[in-house]
Amino acid sequence: MLPLMSGDAELRVTFFPPLYLQRRIWVLDILRREHISEIVDIGCGEGELLAVLCQPAPSLPPPSSDVLSSTSDATSSAIDPSDLDLHPMRVNGLDISSHTLASAIEDTSPASANASYTRWEPLKVNIWHGGLEVFNPTFVNVECIVATEVYVYSVLRSLAAEFTFFYSFLSSIEHLPDVVLADFAPMILGAYHPRLFLVTTPSYTFNARFSPPGTMKANGFPDPTKRTDRVFRHHDHKFEWTVEEFREWCECVAREWGYDVDMATIGHAQEKDDWGRDEELGGASQVAVFRRLDGDVLATVREKNSALVRDRMKDQTEHHLLAVHNHDAHVRAGKRVSAEEIVKAVVDKFGEWGEAELRLEEIWFVEDIGVMCGGWVEVLIEAIEGSPKFILQTSKDQRRGDWSVLLVGGRKKNTSWSSEHTSDDTYEEVQEEYRPRSHDEDVGFGWDSGIDLSWDISKEDTWGKADTTWTSHSSNNTVDWDSHSTAPWDTPS
């Protein structure tokens, strides 16, 4: 066993964003890229991820060809996957703690949705109470199941009354004892067999980063199973896998249940390691994407094995459905008006604001205009491009939300100051012969500049450069990271 180091000798290791946000970013990016509309969050806790999924997208997905009169580079570029937003239609959350689910129920209600956005698509949310060992037919063949590390301090405190059941399930695999872990893959990949399964777990390999070579962190938690001399990040962890151990488990269950799997690590320290171990140790969290393989043979084997799992668990009590939320779409969603009506509304908005140049997203977030377009931003682009009243200025180096729309003949206010103009505003007229820059390709239609998207941090282009140390809550059962100048573990899991 390696010698324990004193707290004073611990290395400064900080993460920005904090690990839980980096894991959320990883999940949301995959959901967006894979066009996922149905999600089950296994071990949803207080519903942090669910609350993000319940926020309305700023627009509908690109329309079918019959919605637009014609297509152009500007309208068709929205088809690029990097330009798409999240469009969940059905969201399910499951957790063993009814106490934490109270927060999930509140935060996924229609009243908690971002009022800045019009909801263009309906969404149904189900919140379930129960453990992983119970089969739920609602989860069979869903598009995506997610199981990630979450904060558990408050969960542990709130579970005092039902702690004897806590072993059954909590958020992610490192909390599962052997008897439950053995059923984890058969239930998720076998009985439910989603198209995608996303899982995260702490990397024991990375733990070496918190101390100099040849030493071990002193204030972690010894392996409670006594099978190893490892020191874990949280007292309830039944194991923490090395990169090699996690890879072996992933590849084994993927072969058994007919999946392909990709693994990686995320969450690298901001500080450079003095011993040059950063590349070798990887990130603090391990992540894996399981993709279901197609084929009649695999489907038959999977269904046979799934039937065995379901039969073994047929006598289990059912999950309890605690809440159902229905988020209704706007009554005008998918119902556009004519391009002439849209053009008139946009011209009126230029006049109302006294501007001759606006960004595309400034126009879109005028609620009446979005409603007139039926929720499709491509309809707005088509109307602007097809009208001689406007010039659409695009660039491959800009997000589409930042594209400029200029009103031909309009008077553009010049805000530059000079000593010759101390009181009167000056104006520049937008000339009709002005020609926009060419656009080769779109780099993505993000709506986040100027709109509060704190609920979906994965849409941010930059995370900032502040040297922020993230600390976690303290309790009698956890390490008091606030007593140090660093927050090396970031979260208990």
N, C-alpha and C positions, 0 to 999 in steps of 0.2 A: 504494500500500500504506500502511496506517495505521502510524504510528510505534509501536514497541514500548515498553511501559512496564516500569519496573523492578519486581522482586518486591516491594519495600517499598511500592509504590503500589497493589498489588492490592486490590480491594474484598473485604470480608468477605462471603462468600456461603455459607450453611450450609443444610442440608436436614434436616427431621425429620418423619417417619422418613427414613432415608437413601434415596436414589433407588431402589436395588435393591428395597427393601421396598415403596416406593410402586408400583413396577411390578408387583410380585407381588400387592399388594392389588388393583390394577386388574384383573389377569388373574383372580384368584380370585372377585372380585365378579361378573364377567361369566359365568364358568363356573357359579356358583351361580344367578344370575338366569336363565340360559338352560337350566338343568336338564341340563347336559352330563354324560354318563356315559362317554364315550370320548375320550381326549386323546392327541395325539402332540406331544411337546416336541422341536422341531427345534433341535439345538444345545443339548442339555440340560446339558452340562458335567458338574459333579460331582453333579447331581441335586437341587439345592435345591428347585426347584418339584415335582419328582417325589416327593420325600420328604414334602412337604405333602399331595400328592394321595393318598399311601398311608396317611395316618392315618385311622382309622375314624371315621365320623360318629357322633354321640352317640345317634342314633335312626334308625329307618327313615323313609322318606317317609310322608306321610299315607296311611292304609289305604283300601281300597275300602269302599264302603258296607256290604257284607255282613259286615265285621269288627266294626262297632259296632252295638249294639242300637238306638241312636238318636243323633241329632246335636244339637248345641247351638252357641251362639255360641263357646263356649270350645273345643270340639273342631274345629269347621269353620274357625276362624280360622287354623289351622295350614296351610291350603291357600294362604294368601297367599305369593307368591314370596319376599318379604323374610324369611319365616319358615323358609325351607328351608335345608338344609345341603348341602355337597358330597356327592354320591353316585357317585363314579367306579366303573365296573365293569371297564374296560380302559384301561390306561395304557401308552404306548410312549415310550421315550426314544431319541434318536439323536444321536451325536456322532462327530467324526472322531478324537478322542483316546481311545485305549484306556486311557491312564493315568488320565485324569479319570473315565472310566466305572467304574473300580474303586471309586471312592467312591460313585458312583450305584448300583452293584450292592449295595453294603453297606447304604446308607441306605434302599433300597426293599425290603429283605428283611423277612419277617414278624417277625423278631426285633427290628427297629428300630421297629416300630409302637408307638404310645402305649399302654402297658399299663393306663392309667387307664380306657380305654374298652373295652367289649365290641364286637366286630366283628359287625355285623348283616347285612352283605352281602358276598358273595365279591368278590374283586378279583384280576385277572391283570395282571402287570407284565412287559413285554418290554423288554430293554435291547439296543439295536442299535449296532454299530460300522460306520461308513461315512460317506460324504460325500453332500451334497445332489444331486450330479450322477448318483447311482445311483437307479434306480427301484425302489421297494419296494411290491409289490402289497398288502401288509398295510395300507398307509396309505390305500388308495383308498376314498373315500366315508366317511371317518371323520367323527365329529361335529365335532371341533375340532382344529386344528393351531395350535400356539403357537410363536412365534419372538421371543424377547426378548433384550435386552442382559443379559449376565451378567459376573461377574468373570472376567478373562482373564489376570491376572498369573501365577497358578500354572499355567494351561494352557500359556502360552508357555514357561515354564521346563521343564515336563514333556515338551514336544514337540521337544526338541532333536534326538532321534534320528529323528523323522519330520517335521521342519520342511518338507521339500520338498513334503509333501502338505498342508501346513497351509492353503495358499491355497484348497483346495477348499471348505472350509466351516468356519465357526466362529460359532455362536450367532445372529448377526443380520446384517442386510443391509449395515451399514456396513463390515463386514470383507470383503465379497465384491468381487473384481475384476470388471471389466466382463464378461469372458467367462463368469463364473459367475452374476453378477447377471442377465444376459440370460436365463438358464434358471430363475431363481428363481420368478417368477410362473407361467411355463408348467408347472413341476413341481408347485408347491403348489396353485395355483388350477385348473390344467388337468388334469394327470395324476391328482392326488389329489382335487381338487374337494371339500374338506370343507364341511360346513354352515356352519361359522364358521372364520375365520382371524384370529388376533390377532397383531399385530406391533408392536414398539417399536423406535425408533432415536433417537440423540441429535439434539437440535435445534441446528443451527448458529446460528439466530436468537438463541437464548438465550445463546450464548457472549459476546455483547456485555455481558452483565450482570456479567461478572467484571472489567471495567475501565471507567474513566470514558469518556464519549463522546469519539470522535476518537482513541482509542488502542487498542492490541491487546495481549492477554496475552502476556507474554514467554516463559513456560516451557511452552508447549504443543508441538505437533508439526506442522511444516509439511506441507502436502499432499504425500504421497509420489509422487503421479502427475504433479506439476508443472503440472496443468491450471489451478490457481487459486493465489492467494497466501494462502489461508486457513490458519489454525492450528487443528489438530484436538486432540481430547482424548486420543487414544491413538495410538501410533506405527503400529499396524497398520490404522487406519481408512483405507479407500480413498476415502472421501468422508464428509462430514457435510452433510445437506440442510437448507436453510432450510425454514420452514413452507410457503412457496409451492411449493418444489421437491418436497417430500414429498407435498403435496396433488396436484400434477400427476401424479406417478408413481402414486399410489393410484388416482386417478380413471381414469387411462389403462388400467391393468391390470384394474380392476374392469369397465370397459366391454368389454374384450376377452374376458374369461372369464365374463361373466354374473353379476356380483356387485354388491351395493350396499355402500357403504363410508361409515363415519363416522370422522372424525379429530378429535383433540384433543391438548392437551399436558398433562402432569402434572409435578409436582416444582417448586414455586415456592419461592423463597428465603424464609427466615424474616425476613431483614432487609428493611426498606423501602428502595427505591432512591432515592438523593438526587436523581436527575434525573427521577423519575417515570416510569420506563420499564417497570415491572413488567407492566402490562396489555399493552403493546405487544409485549414480548419473549416473554410466555407462560411455559411451563414448560420445564424442562431436557430432558425426554424427550417425544418425539412418539409417539402411540399411534394405532392404527387397527384398527377392527373391520370385517372383510369378511363380509357375509352373502350366502350363495348365493341367487340368485333362482330361483323355480320356473317351470315352464312347459315344454311339450314341445319347442318350438322351441329354447329355450336349452339344454335338456338334450341335444338332438341335436347342436347346434353344439359344445357342450362335449365331448361324447363323441368327436366326429370329431377335434377338435383334440388331445384327450388321447391318442387312438390314434396320432397323428403323433408326439407327444412320446415315447410309450413305444417306438414303432418305432425312433426315432432313438437311443434309449438301450438297445436290446435286447442289445447286445454288452458292456455294462458288467458288471463283476463285481458280485455280489450283496452286500447288506449282511450282515454276520455277526452272528447272534444270540448274544450273549455270555451272557445269563442270562434265565431265566424264573422268576418268583416267583408262587406261588399263595397268596393269603391266604384262608383258609377262614372262612366265617361260623359263628356259634354254632349249635349243633345245634337250639336252640329258637327261632331266629329265625323270625318269622312264625307262631308257634304260641302263641297266648294261652291263659290259663286263665280261669275264671269271674270275674266281678266280685266275687263274695263272697270268693273266695280272695285276691284282690288287696287288698280292704278289710281283711281280717284281718291280712295281712302289714303293711300300712301302720299299723294300730292297734298292732300289736306293736312296730313300730319307734318309734312315739311313746313307748310305755312303756319300751322299752329305753334310749332317750335321755333320758327324763325331761322331755320337752318337750310343750307344748300347741300350738305353732305352728312350722311348718317351711316353708321355701320349696319350691316344686315341684321344682326341680332337686336339692335335697338328698335328696328322696325318690327321684327318678328314678335317681340315681347309686348307690343301693343295688343292687348287682348282682342280687340275687335278685328284686327287684321289677321291674327292667327285663326280666329273663328271663321272669317270669310274664306280663308284658304283651306278650311276643313281639317286643319291640323298638319297639313303637309307643307313643309318649308320649300319643297321643290315647286309647288304651285306659285308661291311668292316669287321665287327666282324667275320662273317662266314669265310671269306678268311683267316684272321689271325689265328683263332682257328684251321682251317683245314690244316694249313701249318706247317711242322716240322721246318721251319726256325724261328718261333716265339714262345714265351711263353706269353700268355695273363694272367696277374696277376690281379685278381679281388678281391673285398672285399665288404661285406655288409655295411661297414662303409664309403664307398666312393661313390661319384657320378660316373656314368659311364664314363663321360668325363675325370675323373682322373685315370681311370684304366691304369695300366702300360703295355706297349708292349715292350718285350725284344727280341733283335735279338740274336739268339743262335749262340755262337761262336764269337759274336761281341766284340769289345773292348770298355768297358765302362770307360769313363773318370772320374777319381777320383779327385774331386775338393777340397778335404780336405787338409789343409795346415799343414805341420810339419816342424820343424827346420832342418830335414834331407833332405828335398826336397824344395830347395829355388828357383829353376829355371826350372827344368824339370817337365813336366806333368807326372802323374802316371796314370795307367790304371788297371782296373779289367776286366777279361774276364768273360762273361756270360756263365756259364756251361750248357751243354745240359741236364744234369741230374737234373737241377733245377726244382722244382715243385711249381706251384703257390698256393697261399692260396685258400681255398675253398670259394665259395660264396653261401650263402643261399637265399638271395633275393636282388634285386636292390633297392636302395633308391632314384633313380631319375637321369635322364640324363640331367643335367643342363650344358649348354655350357658357363656359364658366367665367370668362372675363367680364366683370361687371354684374354678375349674378351670384348670389350666395349659394355655392354648391358644397358647403361644408358637410352635407349629408353624404356626399359621394366624393371622397377625397381622391379616388382613383382617376377622376377626370382632370385633376390638376396637372399642368405641364411641368411645374417646378415645385419642389418641396420646401424651398427656402434654404438658407445657409446658416441659420442661427445655431450656435453651439448650445443646444438644449439638452439638459440631463433629465431623463424621464424617470420619475420615481413612482413606486406603487404604494398602495395602502398598507398599513401595518396592523397586525392583530397578534393575539397571543400565540397563534399557530403559524405565523409567517415571519419572514425576515424583515426587520425594520430598515429598509433601504434608505429611508429618509435620514437616518443617522450618519450616513456617509455622503461624500460629495459626488458619488456616482450611483447609477441605477443599473448595475450590470446584468440583472436577470430580466429586466423590463417588465415581465408579468410572471406570475407564479407558474404558468404553464408554457 
